[in-house]
Each structure stands twice: as structure tokens, then as C-alpha cells.
């Protein structure tokens, strides 16, 4: 699967290479310019940013003002006697109080304005990105982008951008102001000392620049491998049934794990670089204090500086330089944001060749519907060297029906792609009413064309909404009318929720025929002038096909219709039939005319179909017996189990998206789900630590390093207080000696800080990186081993789970990496600060400590307040990811129904909750941020006042007061950092809970389990004994009650019956996607529940109706059938047996051709043959064919049928079919109706039962040619 190794074996497919180049170019070079990040700001945002900026400047200045007040305070203490100290200090204390009052609103506005505008702009970025992805032409989807990448772009990349344009900008401006202000004050107070200090700045700047450059390089490398991992998740979960039926879970896990290992290496590099950067900063920083203490005391002697001046300069520079240090993470965020923005902008600024946003084209009053292709030459962008058409011409007069027939891969579907203008021809033109379609406004033109595809594409929403895609503002009446015309109304109305029933991911909750009828209803509602039917009835059973064919005939009247068909019976009434071969029309005319030439291509096609099946034209027959009510209810129920485009889902009860599925019948499920959540709510933190157990040593040493790092600040406080004292007391020579001692001590502290920061950062990166790798691997492993019922739930669609793996793991990493280190560091800071203060002056310390708990209270309130919002936001966000994945995966349908705007609107609605949540976070964070600064200033004022009081009473001295004050203030500054993490840890807790919910869910049917027996020799006798079964996602629709069927070994049993009668369910139960509610299924007399599941699935080969291929080469797709190494000979032999070798060899890259996402680069017939080759390679004892040849044209079908007949020899085969012709040779034919077998026997016996169900299927057949 992993698209990186996509076809690189022989230099790879061109598309693959170009994508690689594109990806590399991005990771290496690109960064968007910073002001481009704000492109999406509207007037409100500009106001918010202005207010935020002014507030940030004000809050930045507040620290500078504090340093000035501080200098005056030192002077008030240092130059006072016991008698004069109180009045001198009182004046300065008041200044502190005023400062505190002014700081709160500034801090609040700074944080809240920037956070709110960041959220708003990021939301706009998301929708703009999705919108621009959706407006791209098909070439872009064929060659440049994968579904997983879009989820990554809309989630991870926008989070990075939001980081770069949100409160980090406010913080950066605040710190910048503090830095500039601090140095300005220092210069005014004493330029000489300040200049000496400034000499330490250049090394700081150089170090910061190097670190930030290295960081952004490493982080973009890590991101690239996460994007690839995301694609694997999307592919695996999107086609989970194919994966499990081939026991491919391990393959998927290996690919996924290799990619996240790469990301882990990046994490370690990142940790080391960051640690070194911060450590070096702290070394330079502390050394410069040492310099000031020594040189400052020299200046008090030589230049007459006062102690207050030196302390003021020291404090101003300390505040300024600290601000510079704190600004580095902001700069790193800006860098990451610019890299991410560059990635998004590459897509946003890409101007597609075929642009649906382009409003310049012509719009006519009305069109007649004349369609013409004139001298068209065309090759697909992903395979430019393979010409499909070379000088192809065809004309369809308005109001007539043109049928296109021919073998698979001859270019039939390409005609439809060109008329829809999914692609433009390289030469020649496509005309409607004589005008080149390039001159029309694209959206208007597609609005006149209705398309029904071979594989019907439904979106993960209700039936009503799916039909409404045909017309923007359709009323319920119109929707019902369209459903009636498409013969879908009956089965829809019999569903428990009628038109509001959710169809599941890619329509997984409906049978093939039901999906197709909804797709037809959607086209009918659009009421187009030109109708394009690509094998529109291939997935239907006889009865539905007849009725849908009638419905289509009704709507074809007076419309230009182009029909692509494999079954010739469906096109005999067309006004004109074109036989296409090798990209040319070899014969054209009406059926009656073409039949007259026995050697013509058309007659040959008919003969192939006839020799293959004497009664070739029984295809339009239908079950004549009247359908009972119950049957219709069931009709939705055969979640065409063979179809492997399947979503992945837990028991039904998540809020929001799935309210549709909340039936009363699901109570048992709900209860179990609730207990699920309860269990994991307990202690995510404890469990995370236990997951990190193998790294205990790293965590312990990392924590030790963090603790040492934490003690550096309070110790610095002690040094500074002692130094302040030296400036005032002592004789000159003593002052000089002391200053040298304290200066050297500062440098020593710096070195200690550097070593501990490096160790702390690196060790936590290793532990955090390992944890995130382990969580991702475990979670993915647990996801792929869930039972099918879990995947039927919309909350577990591939988009939602991909989003969860991506975002949740990142959040948890923050908790264990950065945040855990911070918590330890802050704790150490606090403890050390309190100890130093208590030793220095315990009475004063006690007074200050009474105020500290208020800070803690504020941080706690913030966490609590944020928790409530984030859960709903997260659910909505996952749904939003699914909307995006859905749309990109089904791009052609979205484009042909001009639904791009609707998808974006829906996406924006889903994102709204997470946007509101972000805005609340901002406001709460602002209140907290303001509070912590205000408390800092008020505490200072209180402390000085009480200290002065104690000194005046003779209970304390200058040194004691300042040591206690410095130690505690620096401790509090350290502690206040934790409050900034509140929102991070709330997010991480939710994410951990969500991950443990997946990890705790034990799959009912677990293929990873080693339990169960295996058999030496499998004969292949299968017995269904009194089976009763309902799909878990629709517990009130009974599919089987007391269903019994014997399938003797080595015989072929065919199941026929209407769409929704339970045929595919038989296969789903045999593969153990589900277990029956009661009854037993036996294989050679052993109940299959008692057999080892992976072994059981190895005995069966499944070929479904909609073949699922992975985004890899043809070789890799066929080899998927086998676990061990496969030789070239085996692959070629399997392909030959499936009649696929010829068309594969004719492709320029042969077996190395990439099949594209979900096989879009191949025609339906080609995909199906590759899927059959994959099953043949597996060499199973039991073959399960679910409509395996429905997508093939006559010629391939007969060849594939021959191949299947050869493969079936000596194997037990269960085949589900709508076309009776394909199963006449079966040993037993079982006719299903209402989930029970109404008749069974051979073709001859069943034909002999007059008025029997099987015979009546054949009576309705049209006359043979």
C-alpha cells in the first residue's frame, strides 16, 4: 500500500515519481512568507489583531516598568535606616499596586484577541484548502494527492498554522517589547555596563538562528512520514473487509510501523537540537549575570554608579534577555507554520487546467443536447505514454441514445470522462450543440449532465441527503418522486428510519442494488439534458434491473443519452450502437442493422455472450412474485457484505453524527459502550506512564535532569540577593572579592543549567517519541483487528480514525514529553525556592506563601473550565475529517453533481464546534494569564511592605528580605508556566481517553487471536444450521431467522434472489465478518467459531462485487493474496488464469503500473480481473464469489468465467449472482427470498417446477436475439 514505495521497483510510475519529487521539494525548500499566513483575515480579524497587538505591547512594557520600580525599591531599602524605611517603601509599594491593576486588562486582551483571531483564520484556512482541493481537475487527484493527505492538511497542517498566527504572535510581540524596553531602560540608567552586557548577545542570536533552522528541517521530515502513515490508515480502514479476508492486517501494520519509526528518529533529533539550543541560551544568560555582578561592583567603586542603578540594569537586562529566550519557541512555531502553510498554499494556489470556479465561460438559455467528439486524441495524465484515443470521432444527435460497447479497457468510460470534462483531450475537441465545451462555464455545463457510474458512490450521510445531491434545494416531495422513478421508494420507506437512514461509509449499509437505485434517483432529481450511464445497471439483480431499466427508459425520453454497457441486452433499443475497440469505432448502427453482418464486431460480441451462455438474454428477467413488506425492510440489510468499501465502527451510541442510527434496539450495545468509556476515564495519566514503562530509565534520568534544571532559578535568586547586598555594604577590597566569587558562581549555575536542559530535552524526547510510536502502533493494531460491526459505525470511518491517530497521538506526546518535564521542573523550582526562602527569613516567607495558593487555584479553575468544551469539539472535528475524506475519495461524483460548495459548507458546519471551543479557550486563557501577572505584582508589593515593617521593628535585615523575595518570586515565575499548559493537558487527557477507548475495546471476532483449532485436510463441507442474524447497526431488521443450507464439498452452490434478500450476508457470515445471533455454521463438521480465525480466512478466497485495489503497483496488488514471498512466475500465472496478463503486459510499465487510489487508473473490468488473480494466487479451498463478473464486458466476462470455472474445479464454491446466465452450470442453485430458501436444485430441476420462483425469473426475459 504505502504509496512511497509505490512502484519504485523499476524507476516507478511517472505519477509516483513526480509526486515524490513534489513531496521532496516541499520538505526541502518551501516556506510561505510570514505575512501570507494572515491572507485570510477579515475586518473583524484585523480589529482583533490590532487590539491584541496594542495589548501585547502594553503587557510587554509592564515588565519593563516593573524593573524600574524594582530599582527604586532596592534603593528605598538599601539607603534607609530603621526609622525612615516605612515611608520610603510605602511610596514605591503603591506604584506596584497601580502596575498590577493596569496589567490585567492588557494581558487578557492580548491572549484572547490573538487566540480568537487565530481560531477564526485557521478555520478559514481549512475550508479554503478543502475548497481548493475540490476545485482541482482529475489529473491532480490521479497524480498528486491522496485522501489521507487531505485529512492531514486539514488537521495537522492547520493546527501548525493556527499555532503560528494565534496567541504565539501576541506572546512574541509582548516578549519583543519587553526585550527592547528592558535594554532601553538599561541604557538610560548606565550605558557602559549595558554595553558590556550586550557583548553576550551575538552568540545568543547565532545559536538561536542555527537551532531554529535545524528544527524546521527535522520537523518537516517527520511530517512527511506521518502523511504517508496517514495514507496507509485511510487505505486499510477504507477497505477493511478486503484486508481481513486476505489476513492482510499484519502487512498493513508493518508498513505503518516502518513509517512511524522514521518519524520517531526525527523526534529524537528534534529533542537533542532543542535541548542544546535552550541549554546554550541558559549558559550565556547566566554568564552575563556573572559579568554584571563583577563589573557592576567595579563601576560602583570607579564610576560612582549607585547600587540601585546596577540592580535596575541587572533586572532590566534580565527581564529583556529572558524575554528573548522565551521568544525562541515562538519563532520555531512561526517556522513550522510557514512550512505547513507552504504545503497548503501549493495546493491553494494551484490553478487547475479545468476550473469549476471559473465564471468567465458561456452560459446558454437552454441546450438541445447535441454531443460530438471530433478527432480526439487523449491519454490519461497518470499514464501519458499510453494513448487511449488517437483521432477518435463520434456524434450523438440531441434526444437520441448512443450505446457504446466493446471489450474492457477499450476506452468506453473515457468517452464519458471527456463529455463530463473531467479531462481535456490533448488534441481535437468535444462539442455540445456545436460549441467547444471548453468555452462553457463548467459548473453550468455539468449542471446539464447527469452521470450514473458503474460503482455507485454514496456519501456518509442519510439517504435523503444523498439523493438531494442531485438538486441543491430539493423538497422532500421531489426527493420521494425521484426515488419512486428509480424504484427505490419501496425499500427506503420500509427502513426503520426511512429517508433519514444513514448509508454508512461509501454506502456500506446498503446492498449493491440499493446503492445503485439511490444513485439513479440522484441523477433523476437533477433532471439533466444529457444523461451518461456507465454500466448503470450492472450491480442490480434481475427484478431491480428490469424496473430501473424501465425508469431509465422513462427519463431517457427526449434526452441525449450515452450508455456504456457490457451486457448487450441492455442496449438493443438504443438509436445507435458504437462498437469501440482499441480506441477506435469499428462499427456503428442500429442493433437490427449490425446483427445482419455475421462477421461484424457486434455480432461477434453477441456470439461470445451466446456461446458462453445459451440463454444469454435472460438478463432482464425479474422475480415476479409480489414482494412482501418484510422483504423490503430487509432490502437495505444486506450491507453488501462482499463489498469491501467498508467503514469501521463501534457499537451504536456516539453523540452527534450517529444519532440517525440510535434505534431502541441498540440498548444492549449502548450499555456496553458506556462501560467502555467509564473504564478508561479513570486515569489516562497512570496508564500512559505504564505504556512508557520500557523507557523508565530515560524517564527517571530525564526527570532528574528536569528537577536539577528547576533548581537553577531559585538558586540564581539567592546569588542575586547576595550580590545586591555587596553593592551597599562592605569596604572596597572586600566588595571586589565578593563580586568575583558571586560572578563565578553565576557561570557555574549556567553550566549546570546547560547540561540539565540538554539531558532533560533529549531523554524526554526519546521517552515521548517511543510512547507516541507505541500508542500509534497499538491503536492501529487494535483498529485493524476490530470486527466488521465496529466499522459499520460512522464514528469509526477511515477519515475519523485517521484524524484520531494523527491528532490524538500528537496531543498525548505533548503531555508526556514537554509537559511532564515542565511539571517536574516547576515542582523542583517551587520546593527549592521555598526552602531557600524559609532559611533566609521564615516569617516573611510564610506571609508570601499565603498568597501563592491563589495562583494554583487559578490554574486549576482554568483546566476544569476548558475540559467541558473539548469533547464535543473533538467529535465534530472527526466528522469534519470524514466529510473531507469522503469528498476526495469520490471526487468524480462530487464534480459531476457540482457539489463542491455543498461539501465545503458541510465541512465548515462540522468545524464550527471546534472553532467555538478554541475561542472559549482563548478567553479563559486570557483571564488566567492576566491573573497570574497581577498576582505576581501584588505579591511583590505585599512582600516589600511586610519586609519593611519587619526591618523597622528590627526582626529582619536587608539581605534576608531580598533572599526570601527573590527565591519565591523566581519560584513563582517558574510555577506560572504550568498554567500556560492547562489547555494542552486538557486536550491531551481527552486524546488519551479516546485512545484508550480504542485500546480497551476487545473485538468480538478477533483474527489476531491464536485460539482455535486448525485442520490438516479441508474437504470443504459447509453447513448453515438454523441461523438467525441481524446486522448490529440495524438491530431491528431481521435478515435470517432459522436459515439452513448445506453446501457439499467440491460443489458449486449459487445463491440467487432479489437485491437485499440476504445473499451477500451468507458470504459475510462465512468469512466471519459477523457471527450469527443463534445457530451454527460448520466447516467439515466443526463449528467455525472454534477454528482459528486467521487460518479459516486463509482457506477462503473472496472476490467482491466492487473490487478493492490498494494504491500500489499491479504486482503488489496480486501478491497481496499470499503471505510469503511470491515469484514473478506465480504472479504471471495467476494473472493469466484470470485473463489479466494480456492487458497488463500491454501497459508501458507492465506489472509495475500503479493502479491509483482505489484502482482509479484501471477500468472496472481490469480491476475485477486483478482482484480475481489475487484470489487465485491465494489458492483457497473455498471460493466465495460475490457478483464477481458483474463489472465485466461480454468478452472479458466469458474469459474470466472460464478462468473461474477452471479455478472452481475441486473447490467448494459459493457464488452470488444477479445474472442467471452465469450460474446455470452450478451444482445447486438456491433461490433466496425474505432471508429463507424457497427453492433449491439444479437449473434443470428448477426449470421443471411450473410457476416456481426460479422459473418465473426466466419467464420475464426479453426475446433472444
JOSULCOR-V308335 format. One record per run of one state. SS is the DSSP state (a for helix, b for strand, c for the rest). FROM is the first residue (numbers start at 1). TO is the last residue. Records with the same first field share a line. If there is no record, write none. Layout:
BEGIN
SS->FROM-TO + FROM-TO
END
This chain:
BEGIN
c->1-2 + 6-13 + 29-33 + 39-42 + 79-84 + 135-137 + 144-146 + 166-166 + 190-190 + 199-200 + 246-248 + 303-306 + 349-361 + 363-370 + 379-380 + 384-388 + 397-400 + 406-411 + 420-426 + 433-434 + 441-441 + 448-448 + 453-461 + 469-475 + 486-488 + 494-497 + 501-501 + 503-504 + 508-511 + 527-529 + 535-541 + 557-559 + 565-567 + 572-575 + 582-583 + 590-590 + 596-600 + 613-617 + 621-628 + 636-645 + 647-656 + 662-663 + 682-683 + 692-692 + 729-731 + 785-787 + 792-793 + 797-797 + 841-841 + 890-890 + 897-899 + 953-957 + 981-981 + 1001-1012 + 1014-1021 + 1031-1031 + 1035-1037 + 1048-1051 + 1058-1062 + 1071-1077 + 1084-1085 + 1092-1092 + 1099-1099 + 1104-1112 + 1120-1127 + 1138-1140 + 1146-1149 + 1153-1153 + 1155-1156 + 1160-1163 + 1179-1181 + 1187-1193 + 1209-1211 + 1217-1219 + 1224-1227 + 1234-1235 + 1242-1242 + 1249-1252 + 1260-1265
a->3-5 + 14-28 + 34-38 + 43-78 + 85-134 + 138-143 + 147-165 + 167-189 + 191-198 + 201-238 + 240-245 + 249-302 + 307-348 + 381-383 + 412-419 + 437-439 + 442-447 + 463-468 + 476-485 + 489-493 + 498-500 + 505-507 + 512-526 + 542-556 + 568-571 + 591-595 + 601-612 + 618-620 + 629-635 + 657-661 + 664-681 + 684-691 + 693-728 + 732-784 + 788-791 + 794-796 + 798-840 + 842-889 + 891-896 + 900-952 + 958-980 + 982-1000 + 1032-1034 + 1063-1070 + 1088-1090 + 1093-1098 + 1114-1119 + 1128-1137 + 1141-1145 + 1150-1152 + 1157-1159 + 1164-1178 + 1194-1208 + 1220-1223 + 1243-1248 + 1253-1259
b->239-239 + 362-362 + 371-378 + 389-396 + 401-405 + 427-432 + 435-436 + 440-440 + 449-452 + 462-462 + 502-502 + 530-534 + 560-564 + 576-581 + 584-589 + 646-646 + 1013-1013 + 1022-1030 + 1038-1047 + 1052-1057 + 1078-1083 + 1086-1087 + 1091-1091 + 1100-1103 + 1113-1113 + 1154-1154 + 1182-1186 + 1212-1216 + 1228-1233 + 1236-1241
END
